[in-house]
Amino acid sequence: MGVGRQGRGRHRAAPPLAPRLRRATVVLVASFSAMLGVSAAGVAAPPAGVVDQRFLADLRGRGHVVAPGTDEELIISAARKLCVLVDGQTYQQRRSILTSQEVDAVRRSFGDDSQVFVRIAVSRYCS
């Protein structure tokens, strides 16, 4: 044997395979998770402002007049509140969570048919 020779030697057993497999599995899972995280960032939901503008454009496209400014903000606020409600509540219960300004803004845009607003908000804004 050489003086500077280090290593396993002729009669030593090879290191066990299990720790190396475990380490390789951890590295594989970590890299896969990082890859998923990076790809998920590309398909994240659009910013709230974009969703709000799409919703307002959809309402106007259906023929409902939503005045720019305060009415827009109130309509969006009312739609957000409707999204957090549990299904099965009556309109009276829904109405009680909206402020009087929000209810007035919905009436100005939808007249007495505020159920249409509820249906559109739940199907288009909340989804």
C-alpha beads as a LAMMPS data file, in Angstrom:
LAMMPS data file: protein, C-alpha beads

127 atoms
126 bonds

1 atom types
1 bond types

-500.0 500.0 xlo xhi
-500.0 500.0 ylo yhi
-500.0 500.0 zlo zhi

Masses

1 110.0

Atoms # bond

1 1 1 0.000 0.000 0.000
2 1 1 1.150 3.468 -0.773
3 1 1 1.830 5.949 1.975
4 1 1 -0.417 8.734 0.648
5 1 1 -3.182 6.436 -0.389
6 1 1 -6.414 6.950 1.426
7 1 1 -9.854 5.618 0.697
8 1 1 -11.799 2.507 1.282
9 1 1 -9.099 0.008 1.057
10 1 1 -9.448 -3.395 -0.391
11 1 1 -11.477 -5.056 2.294
12 1 1 -13.838 -2.282 3.366
13 1 1 -17.483 -2.519 2.328
14 1 1 -19.056 0.053 0.024
15 1 1 -21.085 2.744 1.811
16 1 1 -24.748 1.819 2.191
17 1 1 -27.064 2.801 -0.638
18 1 1 -30.009 4.007 1.513
19 1 1 -28.529 7.374 2.656
20 1 1 -27.546 8.255 -0.899
21 1 1 -31.022 7.390 -2.199
22 1 1 -32.620 9.412 0.569
23 1 1 -30.444 12.414 -0.254
24 1 1 -31.188 12.086 -3.969
25 1 1 -34.917 11.871 -3.257
26 1 1 -34.823 15.020 -1.106
27 1 1 -32.934 16.915 -3.823
28 1 1 -35.377 15.708 -6.479
29 1 1 -38.443 16.712 -4.432
30 1 1 -36.953 20.112 -3.586
31 1 1 -36.108 20.873 -7.205
32 1 1 -39.540 19.707 -8.377
33 1 1 -41.219 21.934 -5.765
34 1 1 -39.144 24.913 -6.843
35 1 1 -40.065 24.259 -10.463
36 1 1 -43.774 24.119 -9.587
37 1 1 -43.502 27.338 -7.581
38 1 1 -41.922 29.174 -10.490
39 1 1 -44.468 27.872 -12.981
40 1 1 -47.399 28.641 -10.641
41 1 1 -46.292 32.265 -10.438
42 1 1 -47.043 32.557 -14.149
43 1 1 -50.654 31.408 -13.751
44 1 1 -51.529 33.316 -10.607
45 1 1 -54.825 35.157 -10.494
46 1 1 -54.838 38.581 -12.112
47 1 1 -54.561 41.620 -9.833
48 1 1 -57.742 42.795 -8.135
49 1 1 -57.844 46.008 -10.183
50 1 1 -57.948 44.027 -13.421
51 1 1 -60.754 41.809 -12.109
52 1 1 -62.682 44.886 -10.957
53 1 1 -62.403 46.555 -14.368
54 1 1 -63.461 43.366 -16.176
55 1 1 -66.491 43.086 -13.914
56 1 1 -67.492 46.709 -14.516
57 1 1 -67.007 46.255 -18.279
58 1 1 -69.185 43.128 -18.121
59 1 1 -71.942 45.034 -16.298
60 1 1 -71.806 47.850 -18.838
61 1 1 -71.767 45.321 -21.664
62 1 1 -75.038 43.938 -20.321
63 1 1 -76.576 47.396 -20.525
64 1 1 -76.297 48.473 -16.889
65 1 1 -75.121 52.021 -16.308
66 1 1 -72.464 52.277 -13.620
67 1 1 -71.410 55.860 -12.998
68 1 1 -67.635 56.335 -12.866
69 1 1 -66.057 57.076 -9.499
70 1 1 -67.937 56.439 -6.303
71 1 1 -70.625 54.198 -7.821
72 1 1 -67.937 51.987 -9.349
73 1 1 -66.246 51.623 -5.965
74 1 1 -69.535 50.877 -4.212
75 1 1 -70.584 48.277 -6.807
76 1 1 -67.198 46.531 -6.499
77 1 1 -67.417 46.639 -2.703
78 1 1 -70.902 45.112 -2.800
79 1 1 -69.746 42.370 -5.183
80 1 1 -66.803 41.507 -2.912
81 1 1 -69.115 41.225 0.080
82 1 1 -71.443 38.926 -1.843
83 1 1 -68.513 36.649 -2.664
84 1 1 -67.815 35.906 0.990
85 1 1 -71.375 34.934 1.835
86 1 1 -72.383 31.378 2.404
87 1 1 -74.747 29.926 -0.197
88 1 1 -78.389 29.652 0.741
89 1 1 -78.809 33.041 2.372
90 1 1 -81.793 35.080 1.306
91 1 1 -81.458 38.432 -0.388
92 1 1 -82.673 40.117 2.809
93 1 1 -79.691 38.649 4.659
94 1 1 -77.373 39.666 1.826
95 1 1 -78.789 43.150 1.845
96 1 1 -78.130 43.519 5.552
97 1 1 -74.368 43.199 5.047
98 1 1 -74.270 45.955 2.428
99 1 1 -74.079 49.570 3.463
100 1 1 -76.910 51.888 2.477
101 1 1 -74.572 53.569 -0.041
102 1 1 -73.824 50.202 -1.673
103 1 1 -77.522 49.338 -1.846
104 1 1 -78.253 52.754 -3.402
105 1 1 -75.478 52.290 -5.993
106 1 1 -76.879 48.864 -6.929
107 1 1 -80.375 50.367 -7.254
108 1 1 -79.082 53.181 -9.475
109 1 1 -77.464 50.653 -11.801
110 1 1 -80.017 47.825 -11.647
111 1 1 -83.263 49.497 -10.644
112 1 1 -85.521 47.295 -8.549
113 1 1 -84.025 44.108 -10.017
114 1 1 -81.093 43.780 -7.634
115 1 1 -81.303 39.977 -7.881
116 1 1 -79.732 40.351 -11.324
117 1 1 -76.776 42.081 -9.675
118 1 1 -76.482 39.254 -7.150
119 1 1 -76.518 36.611 -9.919
120 1 1 -73.972 38.471 -12.053
121 1 1 -71.695 39.204 -9.096
122 1 1 -71.725 35.601 -7.892
123 1 1 -71.256 34.089 -11.346
124 1 1 -68.791 36.583 -12.861
125 1 1 -66.972 38.401 -10.062
126 1 1 -66.659 35.628 -7.519
127 1 1 -65.483 32.965 -9.942

Bonds

1 1 1 2
2 1 2 3
3 1 3 4
4 1 4 5
5 1 5 6
6 1 6 7
7 1 7 8
8 1 8 9
9 1 9 10
10 1 10 11
11 1 11 12
12 1 12 13
13 1 13 14
14 1 14 15
15 1 15 16
16 1 16 17
17 1 17 18
18 1 18 19
19 1 19 20
20 1 20 21
21 1 21 22
22 1 22 23
23 1 23 24
24 1 24 25
25 1 25 26
26 1 26 27
27 1 27 28
28 1 28 29
29 1 29 30
30 1 30 31
31 1 31 32
32 1 32 33
33 1 33 34
34 1 34 35
35 1 35 36
36 1 36 37
37 1 37 38
38 1 38 39
39 1 39 40
40 1 40 41
41 1 41 42
42 1 42 43
43 1 43 44
44 1 44 45
45 1 45 46
46 1 46 47
47 1 47 48
48 1 48 49
49 1 49 50
50 1 50 51
51 1 51 52
52 1 52 53
53 1 53 54
54 1 54 55
55 1 55 56
56 1 56 57
57 1 57 58
58 1 58 59
59 1 59 60
60 1 60 61
61 1 61 62
62 1 62 63
63 1 63 64
64 1 64 65
65 1 65 66
66 1 66 67
67 1 67 68
68 1 68 69
69 1 69 70
70 1 70 71
71 1 71 72
72 1 72 73
73 1 73 74
74 1 74 75
75 1 75 76
76 1 76 77
77 1 77 78
78 1 78 79
79 1 79 80
80 1 80 81
81 1 81 82
82 1 82 83
83 1 83 84
84 1 84 85
85 1 85 86
86 1 86 87
87 1 87 88
88 1 88 89
89 1 89 90
90 1 90 91
91 1 91 92
92 1 92 93
93 1 93 94
94 1 94 95
95 1 95 96
96 1 96 97
97 1 97 98
98 1 98 99
99 1 99 100
100 1 100 101
101 1 101 102
102 1 102 103
103 1 103 104
104 1 104 105
105 1 105 106
106 1 106 107
107 1 107 108
108 1 108 109
109 1 109 110
110 1 110 111
111 1 111 112
112 1 112 113
113 1 113 114
114 1 114 115
115 1 115 116
116 1 116 117
117 1 117 118
118 1 118 119
119 1 119 120
120 1 120 121
121 1 121 122
122 1 122 123
123 1 123 124
124 1 124 125
125 1 125 126
126 1 126 127
